[in-house]
Amino acid sequence: MKAIYVRVSTADQVKGYSLGNQMDKCVEKAGTLDVLQYKEEGRTGEIIDRPQLNQLREDIRNGIVTEVICYDSTRLSRNLLVQLMIKEEFDKAGVKLTFVNTEYADNAEGELQFNISGSISQYEKAKIKERTVGGKIRKVKEGKVLGAYGLYGYDYDQKESTYVINEEQAKIVKMIFDNFTDPTSEFRGINGIAKHLTELGIPTARGKNIWHRQVVRQMLLNESYTGRHAQRKHDTEGGYVRQQSGLQRGQKLRPKEEWIYTEIPQIISDEQFEIAQQKISKTKRQHAKESLRPYLLSGIMRCADCQNTMTGRVTSWWGSKVVEYTDIKNYSGAKFKGCGNSIRAEKIEEIVWEKVLEMLNEPEKAIKSKSDSKTKIKQEELLLVENQLEKIKKSRKRLISLAAMSDEVDLAEIKDQLASLKQNENDLQSKYNRLIEDIKESEVDRTEAKLKEALGLYFLEKKQDPPFEIKQKIIRALVDEVLVSKAGDWVEIHI
């Protein structure tokens, strides 16, 4: 029995290789409507593993197909090796291969012509890819963003080929970074933040109601939120990997020096992003087997001159190992390399600890400062919950209107949806009420409790110099940021 195989990819569709046009020409060539049809849509011709082609090959092995008709040899593949593999398989099964726009004689000359045609197709494919890649690189260097890839917090402006801030989603991004970088946050790490977002009923980028830990982590690692959007990060040249849907083109990460950065609107400050990276990196180090020197002020140090964050490191000084904090950023893609500010860890940690001891003798001052800061975060959260409640109310009104205006709707389904919305509304209303109570009470009681706990642990030790863990817990309960001048002549501590 005769069979028709047609294939089209996105690029081929533009060039007039529509499935309908191919099928019409092939049916005309077959001279009958009694044919088997194999339609391959949106599949690359570079690989042999394609659903419809696989089915055709199976039918050939089972003796169902005696002749295959294609529009031209490029529909089989634009890769000469794949073309030859398919043709050899057809020849061994005694199946005739016919093309609409080309006739190949069944002899040595015909085989040579087929091979030459395949080589030309492969050359054309390579040239098309070269021009396409060159055009994309040019657009990226002009500051364009290539395609909308669902960057949460942004909408894609098709006309300008760039990202613009989605204000509602940007608030969620800020809330994630704020809670992750705040050492006194009530949410424990990435898992706690993901759970909190799920409880609030905030939809993910895909409209789901469940936030997974990995989604939040990837957002915290995404440098694009600082306004530096990396493009051409992955190399798709070469082999393929097997997925559930078949063989797909594989990707490997390019070296960072080959990435091209495009400016987009900034949501997160460079300083806050750097603190998040330090905290994620610190978590990794904590799980590593090697023992590293702990830094008492990690995540809260910043240079007063260039505003870069300062991180701990061990360096050499006249043959001796020196532990210090520095603002130097040596990693690829760092927006600010730092001004070279550095200070001995022992010196600055002693200064800060002495200041903290003074604050422990004036707890009222620390409590008030923390209260003001946490109240602001709660108020921002309250606005998010209010927006979600408003959306649910509008959805309920639309469903009720739909049920009243149409006789064709499924009332049982409408009823179920209304019940689900009501449950979500009740949950959010409870969250809203708790937030109102928290704001009324401020953070005085909670901060005071933390301070009392730290004080209790400190005095329980009955030591002038308590263990590192106790010191760090007290510092993180009271200090938001430590500023150090490059000259080292002054230190400013923000609580």
C-alpha positions in Angstrom: 0.0 0.0 0.0 1.2 3.5 -0.8 2.0 5.9 2.1 2.6 9.6 2.2 5.0 11.1 4.7 5.0 14.9 5.2 6.9 17.0 7.8 7.1 20.6 8.7 9.0 22.6 11.3 8.4 26.2 12.4 11.0 27.5 9.9 9.7 25.3 7.1 6.1 26.6 7.6 7.2 30.1 6.8 8.8 28.9 3.5 5.6 27.4 2.1 6.2 23.8 3.3 2.8 23.6 4.9 1.5 20.2 5.7 -1.6 20.8 3.5 0.4 21.9 0.5 2.7 18.9 0.8 -0.2 16.5 1.2 -2.0 17.8 -1.8 1.0 17.4 -4.0 1.8 13.9 -2.7 -1.8 12.7 -3.2 -1.6 14.0 -6.7 1.6 12.1 -7.3 0.1 9.0 -5.8 -2.9 9.2 -8.2 -5.2 7.9 -5.5 -6.8 8.9 -2.2 -6.4 5.4 -0.8 -3.1 6.1 0.9 -1.8 6.0 4.5 -0.9 9.4 5.8 1.9 10.2 8.2 1.9 13.9 9.3 4.9 15.1 11.3 4.3 18.6 12.6 6.8 20.8 14.5 9.6 18.2 14.4 13.2 18.8 13.4 14.5 16.7 10.4 18.0 16.5 11.9 17.2 13.3 13.9 15.7 10.0 12.9 13.6 9.5 16.1 10.3 11.1 15.2 6.8 9.8 16.2 5.3 9.6 12.7 8.5 8.5 11.0 8.9 5.7 13.6 5.3 4.6 12.9 6.0 4.5 9.2 9.1 2.5 9.7 7.2 0.0 11.9 4.5 -0.4 9.2 7.2 -1.0 6.6 8.8 -3.7 8.8 5.3 -5.3 9.1 4.9 -5.3 5.3 2.0 -2.8 5.3 3.7 -0.2 3.1 5.2 -0.8 -0.3 5.8 2.7 -1.5 6.6 6.0 0.4 5.9 9.4 -1.3 7.5 12.6 0.0 7.4 16.1 -1.3 11.2 16.2 -1.5 14.2 14.7 0.2 14.4 17.5 2.8 11.1 16.2 4.3 12.9 13.0 5.2 15.8 15.0 6.7 18.2 17.9 6.1 21.0 15.7 7.5 22.6 13.6 4.8 23.5 10.8 7.2 19.9 10.5 8.4 18.7 10.5 4.8 21.0 7.7 3.8 20.0 5.7 6.9 16.3 6.0 6.1 16.8 5.2 2.4 18.9 2.1 3.2 16.2 0.9 5.5 13.5 1.4 2.8 15.7 -0.3 0.2 16.3 -3.4 2.4 12.5 -3.7 2.9 11.9 -3.4 -0.9 10.0 -0.2 -0.4 10.0 2.3 -3.3 10.9 5.9 -2.3 9.2 8.6 -4.5 9.6 12.4 -4.5 7.1 14.9 -5.9 9.6 17.4 -7.3 12.5 15.2 -8.1 13.0 11.9 -9.9 16.0 9.7 -9.0 17.0 6.9 -11.4 17.4 3.5 -9.7 21.1 3.2 -10.7 24.5 4.5 -9.6 23.9 7.9 -11.2 20.6 8.2 -9.4 22.2 7.3 -6.0 24.9 9.9 -6.6 22.3 12.6 -7.4 20.4 11.7 -4.2 23.6 12.0 -2.2 24.5 15.3 -3.8 21.0 16.7 -3.1 21.3 15.6 0.5 24.7 17.3 0.8 23.2 20.5 -0.6 20.3 20.4 1.8 22.7 19.9 4.8 24.8 22.9 3.5 21.7 25.1 3.2 20.6 24.1 6.7 24.0 25.0 8.1 23.9 28.4 6.3 20.4 29.1 7.6 21.5 28.3 11.1 24.6 30.5 10.7 22.5 33.5 9.6 19.9 32.9 12.3 22.5 32.7 15.1 24.3 35.8 13.7 21.1 37.7 13.6 20.2 36.7 17.2 23.7 37.7 18.5 23.3 41.1 16.8 19.9 41.7 18.4 21.3 40.7 21.8 24.2 43.1 21.5 21.7 45.8 20.6 20.0 45.3 23.9 17.1 43.1 22.7 15.7 40.2 24.7 15.2 37.1 22.5 11.8 35.7 23.3 9.5 35.6 26.3 10.8 32.8 28.5 8.5 33.4 31.5 10.7 35.4 33.8 8.6 35.8 36.9 8.3 39.4 37.9 8.3 40.7 34.3 6.1 40.8 31.2 7.5 40.6 27.7 7.1 43.7 25.5 6.8 42.2 22.0 7.2 45.5 20.3 10.3 46.6 22.1 11.7 43.1 22.5 12.5 43.5 26.2 11.1 42.8 29.7 9.0 45.3 31.6 8.2 45.0 35.3 5.0 43.2 36.3 4.3 45.2 39.5 2.2 42.5 41.2 4.7 39.8 40.6 7.6 42.1 41.4 6.1 42.5 44.9 6.4 38.7 45.4 10.0 38.7 44.2 10.8 41.4 46.7 9.0 39.6 49.5 11.0 36.4 48.7 14.4 38.3 48.8 13.4 40.3 51.9 12.4 37.3 53.9 15.4 35.2 52.7 18.0 37.9 53.5 16.5 39.0 56.8 18.3 37.0 59.6 15.3 37.6 61.9 12.7 36.4 59.4 10.0 34.1 60.9 10.2 31.8 57.9 13.0 29.2 58.0 14.9 29.4 54.8 13.7 28.6 51.3 11.3 25.9 52.4 9.6 28.2 54.8 9.2 30.9 52.2 7.8 28.4 49.6 5.3 27.2 52.2 4.3 30.7 53.1 3.6 31.6 49.5 1.5 28.5 49.1 -0.5 29.4 52.2 -1.2 32.9 50.8 -2.7 31.3 47.6 -0.4 33.4 45.4 -0.2 31.8 41.9 3.2 30.7 40.4 4.4 31.8 37.0 2.4 28.8 35.5 -0.7 29.7 37.5 -0.3 26.9 40.1 -1.1 27.3 43.7 1.8 25.3 45.1 5.3 26.8 45.4 8.1 24.3 45.4 11.4 24.9 47.1 13.4 24.6 43.9 11.3 27.4 42.2 12.1 29.8 45.1 15.7 28.8 45.0 16.1 29.4 41.3 14.5 32.9 41.7 17.0 33.7 44.5 19.9 32.6 42.1 18.6 34.5 39.1 20.8 37.5 38.4 18.2 39.0 36.0 16.4 40.6 39.0 19.4 42.9 39.4 18.8 44.3 35.9 21.5 42.2 34.3 19.8 39.5 32.1 22.2 36.9 30.8 21.5 35.6 27.2 23.2 32.9 25.1 24.0 30.9 28.3 23.4 27.6 26.7 25.0 25.9 23.7 22.5 23.7 21.7 25.0 22.5 19.2 25.8 18.8 18.9 24.0 15.8 20.3 20.5 15.0 21.5 19.2 13.6 24.8 16.3 11.2 25.3 13.2 12.7 26.9 9.8 11.1 27.5 8.6 12.7 24.2 11.6 11.2 22.3 15.0 12.6 21.4 15.4 16.3 22.1 18.3 18.7 21.4 20.7 18.7 24.3 22.0 21.8 26.0 25.2 22.6 27.8 26.1 25.7 29.7 28.6 28.0 27.9 31.5 29.5 29.8 30.4 32.7 31.6 32.7 34.9 29.5 30.6 33.9 26.4 27.4 35.1 28.0 25.9 38.4 26.7 24.2 40.6 29.3 21.2 42.8 28.4 19.9 45.5 30.7 16.3 45.2 31.9 14.4 47.0 34.7 15.9 46.2 38.2 13.7 44.7 40.9 16.4 43.7 43.5 19.4 45.7 44.5 22.9 44.4 43.8 23.6 44.4 47.5 20.6 42.4 48.5 21.2 39.9 45.7 24.8 39.5 46.8 23.7 38.8 50.4 21.3 36.1 49.1 24.1 34.5 47.1 26.3 34.5 50.2 23.6 32.9 52.3 23.0 30.2 49.7 26.7 29.6 49.4 27.0 29.4 53.1 24.3 26.8 53.3 26.3 24.7 50.8 29.4 25.1 52.8 27.7 24.0 55.9 26.8 20.7 54.3 30.4 20.2 52.9 32.8 17.9 54.8 35.6 20.3 54.9 35.9 22.6 58.0 35.8 26.3 57.2 36.5 29.2 59.5 33.1 30.7 60.6 32.6 34.4 60.0 30.6 36.2 62.7 29.4 39.0 60.4 28.8 37.1 57.2 25.9 38.6 55.2 25.7 42.0 57.1 29.1 43.6 56.1 29.3 46.4 53.5 31.9 48.9 52.3 30.9 52.4 53.1 32.8 53.8 50.1 31.7 51.7 47.1 28.7 50.0 48.7 29.8 46.5 47.8 29.1 43.7 50.3 32.1 42.4 52.2 32.7 38.7 52.5 35.1 36.7 54.6 38.2 35.1 53.2 41.6 33.8 54.2 44.6 35.5 52.5 48.4 35.5 52.8 50.3 38.4 54.3 54.1 38.1 54.4 53.9 34.3 54.6 51.2 34.2 57.3 47.5 33.4 56.9 45.2 36.3 57.6 41.4 36.2 58.0 39.7 39.3 56.7 36.5 40.7 55.2 36.8 42.3 51.7 34.6 43.9 49.1 36.6 42.5 46.2 34.4 40.5 43.7 36.5 38.2 41.5 33.7 36.2 40.0 32.7 36.5 36.3 29.9 39.0 35.6 30.3 41.0 38.8 28.8 44.4 38.2 31.1 46.1 40.7 34.5 44.7 41.4 34.9 46.6 44.7 37.3 49.4 45.7 39.7 47.0 47.5 38.4 47.6 51.0 39.5 45.0 53.5 39.7 44.7 57.3 41.0 42.1 59.7 38.1 39.8 60.8 39.3 39.7 64.4 39.4 43.5 64.6 35.9 44.3 63.1 34.2 41.4 64.9 35.6 42.7 68.2 34.3 46.3 67.4 30.8 45.0 66.6 30.6 42.7 69.6 31.5 45.6 71.9 28.8 47.7 70.3 26.3 44.8 70.7 27.2 44.5 74.4 26.3 48.2 74.8 22.9 47.6 73.1 22.3 44.6 75.4 22.3 47.1 78.2 19.7 49.3 76.4 17.2 46.7 75.1 14.4 49.3 74.6 16.4 50.9 71.8 16.9 47.6 69.9 13.3 46.5 70.4 11.9 49.8 68.9 14.2 49.6 65.8 13.3 46.0 65.0 9.6 46.7 65.6 9.5 49.5 62.9 11.3 47.3 60.4 9.1 44.2 60.8 5.9 46.2 60.8 6.7 47.5 57.3 7.1 44.0 56.0 3.8 42.9 57.5 2.0 45.9 55.9 3.4 44.9 52.5 2.2 41.4 53.0 -1.2 42.7 54.0 -1.6 44.4 50.7 -0.8 41.2 48.8 -3.5 39.3 50.8 -6.0 42.2 50.1 -5.3 41.9 46.3 -5.8 38.1 46.4 -9.1 38.5 48.3 -10.3 41.1 45.8 -9.5 38.7 42.9 -11.5 35.9 44.5 -14.5 38.2 45.0 -14.4 39.2 41.4 -14.2 35.6 40.3 -17.2 34.7 42.3 -19.2 37.6 40.8 -18.3 36.5 37.3 -19.4 32.9 38.0 -22.7 34.0 39.5 -23.3 36.3 36.5 -22.5 33.5 34.1 -24.9 31.1 35.8 -27.7 33.7 35.7 -27.2 34.7 32.0 -26.9 31.3 30.4 -29.0 28.2 30.4 -26.2 26.0 28.9 -23.7 26.1 31.8 -23.2 23.2 34.1 -24.7 24.5 37.4 -23.1 21.7 39.4 -19.6 22.7 38.1 -20.4 26.3 38.9 -21.4 25.3 42.4 -18.2 23.4 42.9 -16.1 26.3 41.7 -17.9 28.7 44.0 -17.4 26.4 47.0 -13.6 26.2 46.2 -13.4 30.0 45.9 -15.2 30.4 49.2 -12.8 28.1 50.9 -9.8 30.0 49.5 -11.5 33.3 50.6 -12.0 32.0 54.2 -8.3 30.9 54.4 -7.1 34.2 53.1 -9.4 36.1 55.4 -8.0 34.2 58.4 -4.5 35.1 57.2 -5.6 38.7 56.8 -7.0 38.9 60.3 -3.8 37.4 61.8 -1.7 40.1 59.9 -4.0 42.8 61.3 -3.4 41.5 64.8 0.4 41.3 64.2 0.5 44.9 62.9 -1.5 46.1 65.9 0.8 44.3 68.3 3.8 45.5 66.2 6.8 43.3 66.6 7.5 44.5 70.2 6.6 41.2 71.9 8.3 39.0 69.4 11.5 41.0 69.2 11.6 41.3 73.0 11.2 37.6 73.3 14.1 37.0 70.9 16.3 39.5 72.8 15.4 37.9 76.1 16.3 34.5 74.8 19.7 35.8 73.5 20.3 37.6 76.8 19.3 34.5 78.7 21.7 32.3 76.8 24.5 34.9 77.2 24.2 35.2 80.9 23.6 31.4 81.3 27.1 30.9 79.9 28.4 33.3 82.6 31.4 34.2 80.3 32.8 37.4 79.1 33.2 35.8 75.6 30.4 33.3 74.8 30.6 30.7 72.1 30.5 31.7 68.4 26.9 30.4 67.9 25.6 32.5 70.8 27.4 35.6 69.7 26.1 35.2 66.1 22.5 34.7 67.3 22.6 37.8 69.5 24.2 39.9 66.6 21.6 38.7 64.1 18.8 39.6 66.4 20.0 43.2 66.7 22.2 44.2 63.8 21.0 44.7 60.2 24.1 46.1 58.6 27.8 47.0 59.4 29.4 49.7 57.3 33.2 50.0 57.2 35.2 52.8 55.5 38.1 51.9 53.2 40.5 53.8 55.4 39.2 51.8 58.4 38.9 55.0 60.4 35.2 54.5 61.2 32.5 51.8 61.5 28.8 52.4 61.5 26.3 49.8 62.8 22.7 49.8 61.7 20.1 48.1 63.9 
